[in-house]
Amino acid sequence: MSLAAAVSPASYPAAGWDWPIARRFSAWTISAIAFVSAFVMEEPAPYELLLCLAFVVWIVFGLRLNRYILPMVGLLLAYLAGGFLDLTQLPNPTDGMIYMLTTALLIASAIFWAAVVSHDTTDRLRLLKNGYIASALVAALLGIAGYFHLFPGAEIFTRYDRIKGTFKDPNVFGPFVVLPIVFLYRDILINRLRDSLGKALILLVLLLAVFLAFSRAAWGMTAFAILAVTFLGFLTEQRSLGRLRILIYFGIGMMVIALLLVVALSIPAISDLFSQRATLVEDYDAGHLGRFNRHILGFFLVQQRPLGIGPLQFALMFGEDEHNMWLKGFTTYGWLGGFSYIVLVVWTLYAAGRLLLKPRPWAGYLHCIFAVYLGQVMIHNVIDNDHWRHLFLLYGLLWGIIAADRLYLRDARRSAAELPLSPAGARDAEPVRAAFIERASPRRSPPGIPRWRPPAPHLTS
């Protein structure tokens, strides 16, 4: 095997599934699990049930774990262990068992996605993207139908005159839709417009649904993720014409969104609710025992409670939940869980962030997922989303891509070591080795691979 083949995306190591039925099943389950992830009006949701089935069958067919996802696995297990220790603070520890088992299942989902995406990364991310977009579109259309009362009983998909789709809460629906919005936006950004008209129509539907959810967190995440993906796309685009297209499409997109916003705000009911929700700080944020006041009191409280206070106990003490993921980590998972989660966030941002500018087949997916994850980290300050399925999906996808990059370099190094280095073969091996080094790390060579130098004169013929 040559090094040229090793660095080719098509030669990236597959998952080792030799049975046609196993390959078809893997493709079906990825899309199916992504599709049902939006339907969580009741628990257990179809997502959990299908995920449990897929986990068992994938293990039988050949699900492969790798050591590169161990940091995520170890920190999430420490987070969970802190939660189970936290149950000892309850008068009846079994009262919080369902809560912790739900957390355990979500952690298992992150491990599952990381293992799946580590291999055949680009193809499996594409399958997940398609299922996720279809899921978000169905949820958005049902939510829009409910908002405008398009059929009897459609109001079940709204709450307090806000779209919640097939979720329990508009503040969960909104952030869920951000990732498919960014996927569609990037596809439009890098392709010809006439090839993206269908995607543009779906994108407008999802944007309308996010707007009518009136979730300030979702609004901010959407704006931030779009700007981040535009910046990363511009930065990694090598062609001047491609960069110009990105700027033009971005400008056109902003004008279209502004026009649609003006039209939507011309409807009095929408305008009134928008005026209320568009304020940065509302009464329940800054009032007595409001959101921010509870944060301060909560952080003083956890300093005295190393094991935490127990799941859902904060609301009993202060009248409302924490609405802060950092605080939630300490109140519900103790010091062990709280600090483990902080380390996980920092490690994820570092490990994934250093891959953003590397030329990889899955770079576009990484840009979208990382931008949305960073938005999720930002809203940790105002939302406790420790049971959001799409948050743990993001962890699994990011660590799967981190592992995929390490496996990519490992296998390429092994292929480089197997190349013939005789005088006759050195002329062919060294330039290809140099090409790999340049593609693998534009700034410095990967460890273990020497820098390429021109062959010595006595090796030439």
KAUR-V541456 format. One record per pair of residues at least 24 apart in sequence whose C-alpha atoms are under 10 Angstrom apart, sorted by sequence separation. I is the first residue (numbers start at 1). J is the second residue. If there is no record, write none. Layout:
i;j
I;J
I;J
This chain:
i;j
29;53
30;54
79;103
80;104
139;163
140;164
141;165
142;166
143;167
181;205
226;250
294;318
298;322
306;330
307;331
308;332
309;333
310;334
349;373
369;393
370;394
412;436
413;437
430;454
431;455
29;54
79;104
139;164
140;165
141;166
181;206
294;319
302;327
305;330
306;331
307;332
308;333
309;334
348;373
349;374
369;394
370;395
373;398
412;437
430;455
29;55
139;165
140;166
180;206
181;207
294;320
295;321
298;324
302;328
305;331
307;333
308;334
348;374
369;395
76;103
77;104
80;107
138;165
139;166
143;170
291;318
294;321
295;322
299;326
302;329
303;330
306;333
307;334
308;335
370;397
409;436
427;454
26;54
29;57
76;104
79;107
137;165
138;166
139;167
178;206
290;318
294;322
295;323
299;327
302;330
303;331
306;334
307;335
308;336
345;373
349;377
369;397
370;398
409;437
412;440
426;454
427;455
25;54
29;58
136;165
177;206
178;207
181;210
289;318
290;319
291;320
294;323
295;324
298;327
299;328
301;330
302;331
305;334
306;335
307;336
308;337
345;374
369;398
426;455
427;456
76;106
77;107
136;166
143;173
177;207
289;319
290;320
291;321
292;322
294;324
298;328
301;331
302;332
305;335
306;336
307;337
308;338
426;456
26;57
76;107
77;108
135;166
289;320
291;322
292;323
295;326
296;327
299;330
303;334
366;397
409;440
417;448
25;57
26;58
76;108
174;206
177;209
178;210
291;323
292;324
295;327
298;330
299;331
302;334
303;335
306;338
345;377
365;397
366;398
408;440
409;441
417;449
423;455
427;459
25;58
140;173
174;207
177;210
291;324
294;327
295;328
298;331
302;335
365;398
413;446
416;449
423;456
426;459
427;460
73;107
76;110
139;173
140;174
176;210
413;447
425;459
426;460
427;461
22;57
26;61
72;107
73;108
76;111
174;209
175;210
366;401
405;440
413;448
423;458
424;459
22;58
25;61
173;209
174;210
365;401
366;402
410;446
413;449
423;459
424;460
26;63
73;110
136;173
140;177
173;210
174;211
409;446
422;459
423;460
424;461
22;60
23;61
72;110
73;111
136;174
139;177
174;212
175;213
363;401
409;447
410;448
423;461
22;61
72;111
171;210
174;213
362;401
21;61
22;62
136;176
137;177
170;210
173;213
174;214
175;215
178;218
182;222
185;225
186;226
189;229
190;230
70;111
73;114
136;177
172;213
174;215
175;216
177;218
178;219
181;222
182;223
185;226
189;230
19;61
69;111
72;114
135;177
136;178
170;212
171;213
173;215
174;216
175;217
176;218
178;220
179;221
362;404
18;61
136;179
137;180
170;213
171;214
172;215
174;217
175;218
178;221
179;222
182;225
183;226
186;229
190;233
362;405
17;61
18;62
132;176
133;177
136;180
137;181
165;209
169;213
170;214
171;215
174;218
175;219
178;222
181;225
182;226
185;229
186;230
189;233
190;234
16;61
17;62
69;114
132;177
135;180
136;181
164;209
170;215
171;216
172;217
173;218
174;219
175;220
177;222
178;223
181;226
182;227
185;230
189;234
353;398
360;405
16;62
17;63
65;111
68;114
69;115
133;179
134;180
163;209
164;210
169;215
171;217
172;218
175;221
179;225
182;228
183;229
352;398
355;401
15;62
16;63
65;112
68;115
132;179
133;180
162;209
163;210
171;218
174;221
175;222
178;225
179;226
182;229
186;233
190;237
348;395
351;398
352;399
355;402
358;405
15;63
16;64
64;112
66;114
132;180
133;181
162;210
163;211
164;212
165;213
170;218
174;222
178;226
182;230
351;399
352;400
354;402
360;408
15;64
63;112
65;114
66;115
69;118
131;180
162;211
163;212
164;213
208;257
349;398
352;401
353;402
64;114
65;115
68;118
129;179
130;180
133;183
162;212
163;213
164;214
207;257
211;261
345;395
348;398
351;401
352;402
355;405
64;115
65;116
129;180
132;183
133;184
161;212
162;213
163;214
164;215
191;242
326;377
344;395
348;399
351;402
352;403
63;115
64;116
66;118
161;213
162;214
163;215
190;242
193;245
204;256
208;260
212;264
325;377
328;380
351;403
52;105
55;108
59;112
63;116
65;118
130;183
160;213
161;214
162;215
189;242
190;243
192;245
200;253
204;257
207;260
208;261
211;264
325;378
327;380
352;405
48;102
51;105
55;109
58;112
64;118
65;119
129;183
130;184
158;212
159;213
189;243
191;245
325;379
326;380
327;381
332;386
348;402
51;106
64;119
129;184
158;213
190;245
191;246
324;379
325;380
326;381
327;382
328;383
329;384
52;108
63;119
189;245
190;246
193;249
204;260
208;264
214;270
323;379
324;380
325;381
326;382
327;383
328;384
48;105
51;108
52;109
55;112
189;246
192;249
323;380
324;381
325;382
326;383
327;384
328;385
329;386
44;102
48;106
51;109
54;112
55;113
58;116
188;246
189;247
212;270
216;274
323;381
324;382
325;383
326;384
328;386
43;102
189;248
190;249
211;270
214;273
215;274
219;278
322;381
323;382
324;383
325;384
326;385
52;112
186;246
189;249
214;274
322;382
323;383
324;384
325;385
326;386
48;109
51;112
144;205
188;249
189;250
212;273
216;277
322;383
323;384
324;385
325;386
47;109
140;202
144;206
147;209
188;250
212;274
214;276
215;277
216;278
321;383
322;384
323;385
324;386
211;274
214;277
215;278
216;279
321;384
141;205
144;208
185;249
189;253
214;278
216;280
137;202
140;205
141;206
144;209
147;212
185;250
133;199
136;202
137;203
140;206
143;209
144;210
147;213
139;206
140;207
141;208
142;209
143;210
134;202
137;205
138;206
140;208
141;209
144;212
185;253
133;202
136;205
137;206
140;209
143;212
144;213
133;203
136;206
139;209
140;210
143;213
137;209
140;212
133;206
136;209
140;213
359;438
360;439
359;439
360;440
358;439
359;440
358;440
359;441
30;113
358;441
359;442
357;441
358;442
357;442
358;443
30;116
295;381
355;441
30;117
295;382
292;381
26;116
292;382
291;382
291;383
31;124
34;127
35;128
30;124
31;125
34;128
35;129
37;131
38;132
30;125
31;126
32;127
33;128
34;129
35;130
36;131
37;132
27;123
30;126
31;127
32;128
34;130
35;131
36;132
38;134
39;135
27;124
30;127
31;128
34;131
35;132
38;135
39;136
285;382
26;124
29;127
30;128
31;129
32;130
33;131
34;132
35;133
36;134
37;135
38;136
27;126
28;127
29;128
30;129
31;130
32;131
33;132
34;133
35;134
36;135
37;136
38;137
39;138
15;115
27;127
28;128
30;130
31;131
32;132
34;134
35;135
36;136
38;138
39;139
15;116
26;127
27;128
30;131
31;132
34;135
35;136
38;139
15;117
29;131
30;132
31;133
33;135
34;136
35;137
38;140
15;118
16;119
28;131
31;134
32;135
35;138
14;118
15;119
16;120
31;135
13;118
14;119
15;120
13;119
14;120
15;121
12;119
13;120
14;121
12;120
13;121
161;269
162;270
11;120
12;121
161;270
10;120
12;122
9;120
162;273
9;121
10;122
161;273
9;122
41;156
41;157
236;356
236;357
235;357
236;358
41;164
236;359
41;165
42;166
232;356
233;357
40;165
41;166
42;167
232;357
39;165
40;166
41;167
42;168
38;165
39;166
40;167
41;168
236;363
38;166
39;167
40;168
41;169
236;364
37;166
38;167
39;168
40;169
37;167
233;363
232;363
233;364
232;364
40;173
38;172
233;367
38;173
229;364
232;367
233;368
229;365
231;367
232;368
229;366
230;367
38;176
229;367
230;368
37;176
38;177
228;367
229;368
232;371
228;368
229;369
229;370
225;367
226;368
228;370
229;371
225;368
228;371
229;372
225;369
227;371
228;372
225;370
226;371
225;371
226;372
228;374
224;371
225;372
228;375
224;372
225;373
222;371
225;374
221;371
222;372
224;374
225;375
221;372
224;375
221;373
223;375
221;374
222;375
221;375
220;375
221;376
221;377
218;375
221;378
217;375
218;376
220;378
221;379
217;376
220;379
217;378
218;379
217;379
216;379
217;380
217;382
217;383
190;364
187;364
186;364
186;365
183;364
186;367
183;365
186;368
182;365
185;368
183;367
184;368
182;367
183;368
182;368
183;369
181;368
182;369
180;368
179;368
180;369
182;371
178;368
179;369
182;372
178;369
179;370
179;371
180;372
178;371
179;372
178;372
179;373
176;372
175;372
178;375
175;375
175;376
175;379
100;311
172;383
179;390
99;311
171;383
176;388
98;311
99;312
172;385
175;388
176;389
177;390
96;310
97;311
176;390
95;310
96;311
175;390
176;391
179;394
89;305
95;311
96;312
172;388
175;391
93;310
96;313
172;389
89;307
90;308
93;311
172;390
86;305
88;307
89;308
90;309
91;310
86;306
87;307
88;308
89;309
90;310
86;307
87;308
88;309
89;310
90;311
85;307
86;308
87;309
88;310
89;311
84;307
85;308
86;309
87;310
90;313
82;306
83;307
86;310
87;311
89;313
82;307
83;308
85;310
86;311
82;308
84;310
83;310
84;311
83;311
100;332
99;332
100;333
96;332
126;362
129;365
125;362
122;360
123;361
122;361
123;362
126;365
121;361
122;362
125;365
121;362
122;363
125;366
122;364
89;332
122;365
86;330
121;365
86;331
87;332
83;329
86;332
87;333
82;329
83;330
85;332
86;333
87;334
82;330
83;331
84;332
85;333
86;334
83;332
84;333
85;334
86;335
79;329
82;332
83;333
84;334
86;336
79;330
82;333
83;334
85;336
86;337
80;332
81;333
82;334
83;335
85;337
79;332
80;333
81;334
82;335
83;336
84;337
79;333
80;334
82;336
83;337
78;333
79;334
81;336
82;337
83;338
79;335
80;336
81;337
82;338
79;336
80;337
82;339
78;336
79;337
82;340
78;337
79;338
77;337
78;338
79;339
80;340
75;336
76;337
78;339
79;340
80;341
75;337
78;340
79;341
77;340
78;341
79;342
75;339
76;340
75;340
76;341
79;344
74;340
75;341
75;342
72;340
75;343
76;344
72;341
75;344
74;344
75;345
72;343
73;344
71;343
72;344
75;347
125;397
71;344
72;345
72;347
71;347
72;348
121;397
125;401
71;348
118;396
110;389
113;392
114;393
117;396
118;397
121;400
122;401
106;386
107;387
109;389
110;390
113;393
114;394
116;396
117;397
118;398
121;401
106;387
109;390
110;391
111;392
112;393
113;394
114;395
115;396
116;397
117;398
118;399
119;400
105;387
106;388
107;389
110;392
111;393
113;395
114;396
115;397
117;399
118;400
119;401
121;403
122;404
103;386
106;389
109;392
110;393
113;396
114;397
117;400
118;401
121;404
102;386
103;387
105;389
106;390
108;392
109;393
110;394
111;395
112;396
113;397
114;398
115;399
116;400
117;401
118;402
119;403
120;404
121;405
102;387
103;388
106;391
107;392
110;395
111;396
112;397
113;398
114;399
115;400
116;401
117;402
118;403
119;404
103;389
106;392
107;393
109;395
110;396
111;397
113;399
114;400
115;401
117;403
118;404
119;405
100;387
106;393
109;396
110;397
113;400
114;401
117;404
118;405
99;387
107;395
108;396
110;398
111;399
112;400
114;402
115;403
118;406
119;407
103;392
107;396
110;399
111;400
114;403
115;404
118;407
119;408
110;400
114;404
118;408
72;395
73;396
72;396
72;398
73;399
69;396
72;399
71;399
72;400
69;398
70;399
69;399
68;399
69;400
68;400
69;401
68;401
69;402
70;403
66;400
68;402
69;403
65;400
68;403
69;404
67;403
68;404
66;403
68;405
65;403
66;404
68;406
67;406
68;407
67;407
48;389
66;407
47;389
12;361
40;389
9;360
10;361
38;389
9;361
37;389
38;390
7;360
8;361
9;362
37;390
34;390
37;393
34;393
13;404
12;404
13;407
12;407
13;408
12;408
11;408
13;411
9;408
12;411
12;412
7;408
6;408
7;409
6;409
7;411
8;412
6;411
7;412
6;412
7;413
5;412
6;413
3;411
4;412
6;414
7;415
3;412
6;415
7;416
2;412
3;413
5;415
6;416
3;414
4;415
3;415
4;416
2;415
3;416
1;415
2;416
3;417
1;416
3;418
2;418
3;419
1;418
2;419
1;419
2;420
4;429
7;432
2;428
3;429
7;433
2;429
3;430
4;431
5;432
4;432
7;435
8;436
3;432
4;433
7;436
2;432
3;433
6;436
7;437
2;433
3;434
4;435
3;435
4;436
7;439
3;436
7;440
